[in-house]
Amino acid sequence: MPVTPDAVARMAKDYTAAWNSGSADAVASFYAPDGEIVINRGDPWSGRDRVRDMAAGFFADVPDLSLTCDDLRVSGTHAIFVWSFTGHDASSGRPLNVRGWEEWEIGEDLKVAASRGWFDADDYARQASAA
């Protein structure tokens, strides 16, 4: 299937639903077998199994995570997926409202080959803090 704005929009809708399913396997299925994500310039989560681990970590930290796609920009095989999520921190129980985005390089199979994710980690920590 060619990488078109409409195809990427359908993919983004389904990716959002995967996050909202609470299934790390569902999230990882949107990545190429050797795809990767880097969050806030951290270490890469390379390969679908590691992407699954990343998603599982978010679900452990925010078990009631609810993601929305706030905007999507597509240019060829590059897309910007702007998101926000709400939920409660698993440790403190405090409510979270976090905004960020992912920059995707998308393969011809409509799988994410590379993602660079960004969110304000300090704000996230402040919201999650029990203090």
C-alpha positions in Angstrom: 0.0 0.0 0.0 1.5 3.4 -0.9 2.2 5.9 1.8 -0.4 8.6 1.2 -1.8 11.2 3.6 -5.1 9.2 3.8 -3.3 5.9 4.5 -1.2 7.6 7.2 -4.4 9.2 8.7 -6.0 5.7 8.9 -2.8 4.3 10.4 -2.7 7.1 13.0 -6.3 6.4 14.0 -5.5 2.7 14.4 -2.3 3.5 16.3 -4.3 5.7 18.7 -6.8 2.8 19.2 -3.8 0.4 19.8 -2.6 2.7 22.7 -6.1 2.9 24.0 -6.5 -0.9 24.0 -3.8 -1.2 26.7 -2.0 -3.8 24.6 1.8 -3.4 24.2 1.7 -6.0 21.4 -0.9 -3.9 19.6 1.3 -0.8 19.8 4.4 -2.7 18.7 2.6 -4.1 15.7 2.7 -0.6 14.1 6.5 -0.7 13.9 8.6 -2.5 11.4 10.4 -5.6 12.8 13.6 -3.6 13.0 11.8 -0.3 13.8 12.8 1.9 16.7 11.6 4.7 18.9 13.8 7.2 20.7 12.1 9.3 23.4 13.5 12.7 24.4 16.9 11.9 23.0 17.2 8.8 25.2 18.4 5.4 24.3 16.7 3.8 21.3 14.1 1.1 21.8 15.2 -0.9 18.7 13.2 -3.8 17.3 9.5 -4.6 17.7 10.1 -6.5 21.0 11.8 -3.4 22.5 9.0 -1.2 21.3 6.6 -3.6 23.0 8.7 -3.1 26.2 8.5 0.7 25.9 4.7 0.6 25.6 4.4 -1.9 28.4 6.4 0.5 30.6 3.9 3.3 29.8 1.0 1.0 30.6 2.6 0.0 33.9 3.1 3.7 34.8 -0.3 4.9 33.6 -2.6 1.9 33.6 -5.7 4.0 32.6 -3.8 5.8 29.8 -6.1 7.4 27.3 -4.5 8.8 24.1 -5.8 11.2 21.6 -4.4 12.2 18.3 -4.5 16.0 18.3 -2.9 16.7 14.9 -1.2 14.8 12.1 1.1 16.2 9.4 2.3 14.1 6.5 4.9 14.8 3.9 5.9 11.8 1.8 7.1 9.1 4.1 7.5 11.5 7.0 4.7 12.3 9.5 4.3 14.2 12.7 1.8 12.6 15.1 0.8 15.1 17.8 -0.8 13.5 20.8 -2.0 14.0 24.4 -2.8 11.5 27.0 -4.6 11.5 30.3 -4.7 9.0 33.1 -3.4 8.5 36.6 0.2 7.7 37.8 0.3 4.2 39.1 2.5 5.1 42.1 0.9 8.3 43.3 -2.6 8.1 41.8 -2.3 11.7 40.7 -4.0 12.7 37.4 -1.8 13.2 34.4 -2.4 15.3 31.3 0.7 15.1 29.0 1.2 16.4 25.5 3.8 15.5 23.0 4.5 14.2 19.5 6.2 11.6 17.5 8.2 12.2 14.3 7.8 9.1 12.1 9.6 7.7 9.1 7.2 5.3 7.5 8.0 2.4 5.3 6.1 1.4 2.1 4.3 -1.2 4.3 2.9 1.6 6.5 5.0 0.4 9.4 7.0 2.9 11.5 10.7 2.5 10.6 11.9 5.2 13.0 10.1 7.4 15.6 11.5 10.3 17.6 9.1 11.0 20.5 9.0 14.2 22.5 7.2 15.3 25.7 8.1 17.5 28.7 9.6 15.0 31.1 9.9 17.6 33.9 6.2 18.4 33.6 5.3 14.7 33.6 7.4 14.2 36.8 5.8 17.2 38.4 2.3 15.9 37.7 3.1 12.4 38.8 4.8 13.5 42.1 2.9 12.7 45.3 4.3 15.9 46.8 
